[in-house]
Amino acid sequence: MGIRNIADVRPLLWLTLAAALLAVEYTWSYLVFYFFWLNCYFAITAGIIAHNHNHCPIFAGKRWNGLLGHVLSFFYGYPTFVWVPTHNLNHHKHVNRAGDATITWRVTDRHNLFVAVTYFFVSAYHQSFPIKAFIRKAKATNPRLHRRIQWQYFVWLSAWLCMLLLGIYLHGLRRGAVLWGLGVGLPALCSVWVIMFFNYEQHVHTDPWSEHNHSRNFTGRLLNFLLFNNGYHGVHHDQPALHWSKLPAAHARIASKIDPALNQPSLPIYFVRQFLLAPIWHSLGTRQVGRAPYDARGGRTSLDCDDAELGEAGSNSEMVT
């Protein structure tokens, strides 16, 4: 098996707990009404683990990494290969500038609850283009990678269908469908929505042209324990291959160089101030830090993906099976 970093025992434990919780709920279906919120939390962490695994694979062997990719796809709610075209080859290159499929300012540069909540729909639509382009190029130039992509879709959808049928078999049509919806479907939807929502909050009103002010960080200890240091977003962009367990120390080394407005110690307080108080007292809301991302246009579009990038993604992305 060969775990590359001992810290990854914890995300593997989280995935084990997620599977165990689902098994308990499928045995005693009424429990899903009490614990579906915990299913949602584990699904969100599966998305974060998928992101971390994408940058720094957990296992030394490709087969184990591929198997983990299937497990993550099940809980996360979508095949994890999509992190390659949308995140590795697009977001990390453009970082909220023109060409980034996940730009926060596509519709408006205002930052309010409505824009933040609906960002998922805008971002998901525009991320579909680099995903489709990636699949087309894989089919044309890298048949092996294309087969692995197809297999990941097949395993993900088959696993979801099997869980739905198992719920219906064990508890009847209506109860089984509700069980699947609250235990699998809703958590997965929550996961992909939260992942995109976090991306929005980590980049809205930041300066992508700056060396250190291109991302917003949430530095609370509890939050970063629960979400595997996902709050340290700036240093992650600076060092994408750095293991998630090393992000706090790396952030501490450059924290003084980051605009204080972009180092938020409490996510709940930030949300209260931004979404509840700022509509009344505008000075409490975020303001553009430094140079706006749309001040200058340049770079390739989100659809661009050259052969060298495709080959690199096919060889280095352990999560694609």
Beta strands, then each sheet from edge to edge (+ up, - down):
strand 1: 217-218
strand 2: 263-264
sheet 1: 1+ 2+
end
